[in-house]
Amino acid sequence: MVELRIPGPTPCPPEVLQTMSKQMVDHRGEEFIGILNAVTAKLKQVFMTKNDLYVLTGSGTGGMEAAVVNTLSPGDKVLAVSIGAFGDRFATIARIYGAEVVPLNFEWGKAADPDAIRKALQADAKIKAVLITHNETSTGITNDLAAISSVVKSFDKLLVVDAISSLGSIKCPVDEWHLDIAISGSQKGWMAPPGLAFISVSPDAWKAHASAKMPRYYWDFAQAKRFLERGQTPWTPAVSVVFAMDVALDMMLKEGLDNIFARHARVSKAARAGVKSLGLSLFGDEKYASNTVTAITVPEGINVRELRRALRKEHQVVLAGGQGKLEEAIFRIGHLGWVTEANIEKVLSALKAALPRAGFAAEK
Ligand SMILES: *Cc1c(COP(=O)(O)O)cnc(C)c1O
């Protein structure tokens, strides 16, 4: 079996795949209404929120776009905190829709500094919202969102969070941390295929929505709300992925959230220790190393494309390369969702075999 170890799409358990082979149903009929309501209620448990929560058909980026267009107007000032490719993407979406983006960029591999966010908010009272990534998948770094939230909330700003690769794997209690919008996607930690985004909307986000003028149709929260009151989505949803989520969420809640978070912590620790024991170096600030994706610096003189090709062809292990400016500089192991230490052992033994053949000699 192929060991798919990228940070999404992630492997799905057989129960989840099986349920996707079910025949289609009427997405406005009683059976599907029951399933959508159940999925929404279970998602709220994992998001740890009493806020409204919507299942959108689209990828995580669609959820990011929904967050922007539903809370902002052209000309609004937003602080876009970025520590990597996905933080940059959030800023780009806001800019394209006409927001006045105040960028706060940190060196890739570092976490965002809450004090710098405080200074940026102090310096500009016109900033209305803060866009931030919880877990930056492109660099393998998790921001200290609890600390950042307490700064943002001390200024009473809207906090809009891309938690696409953390929710469901790394603790991200939406209500406790006062996240006005939190976004995730089905193909990350949820053990389901791509196709759905999940988004929670706080009362303050609804207030922002009431005056938000950015153009929107497909993503309009008002439509989502109106339809969910009848257990429906405004447009045809990815029915089979909703089936998948129903089963995956049952598995998750049976395992228990604390156990899931602990498993991801354990697995990521094993990944980091294993990588180092092979003589490789982790990329970025290990203090903020992600529990869902491990970024590794490409050793001097090694062609990372060749290494990844050998892993795939000879060991059936699929790892991710770098993104953006890190394309040739790092490679990444995804360990979110359906993953245990055994998966990491497979990756490590494949790396151990493939590295010397790629020309790597660990320092003695
Ligand atoms: C995967 C990911 C996205 C983009 O999600 P898509 O489903 O590919 O659109 C955005 N942000 C983060 C942090 C991600 O990991």
The ligand as a MOL file (V3000), in Angstrom:
LIG
                    3D

  0  0  0     0  0            999 V3000
M  V30 BEGIN CTAB
M  V30 COUNTS 15 15 0 0 0
M  V30 BEGIN ATOM
M  V30 1 C -4.1620 22.9810 2.8540 0
M  V30 2 C -4.1730 24.3230 3.4430 0
M  V30 3 C -4.8430 25.3860 2.8300 0
M  V30 4 C -5.5020 25.2710 1.4850 0
M  V30 5 O -6.4840 24.3390 1.4700 0
M  V30 6 P -7.0240 23.7760 0.0660 0
M  V30 7 O -8.0020 22.7620 0.5620 0
M  V30 8 O -5.8590 23.1960 -0.6600 0
M  V30 9 O -7.6480 24.9010 -0.6460 0
M  V30 10 C -4.8440 26.6080 3.4430 0
M  V30 11 N -4.2170 26.8010 4.6170 0
M  V30 12 C -3.5590 25.8170 5.2290 0
M  V30 13 C -2.8870 26.0980 6.5280 0
M  V30 14 C -3.5060 24.5530 4.6680 0
M  V30 15 O -2.8370 23.5710 5.2710 0
M  V30 END ATOM
M  V30 BEGIN BOND
M  V30 1 1 1 2
M  V30 2 1 2 3
M  V30 3 2 2 14
M  V30 4 1 3 4
M  V30 5 2 3 10
M  V30 6 1 4 5
M  V30 7 1 5 6
M  V30 8 2 6 7
M  V30 9 1 6 8
M  V30 10 1 6 9
M  V30 11 1 10 11
M  V30 12 2 11 12
M  V30 13 1 12 13
M  V30 14 1 12 14
M  V30 15 1 14 15
M  V30 END BOND
M  V30 END CTAB
M  END
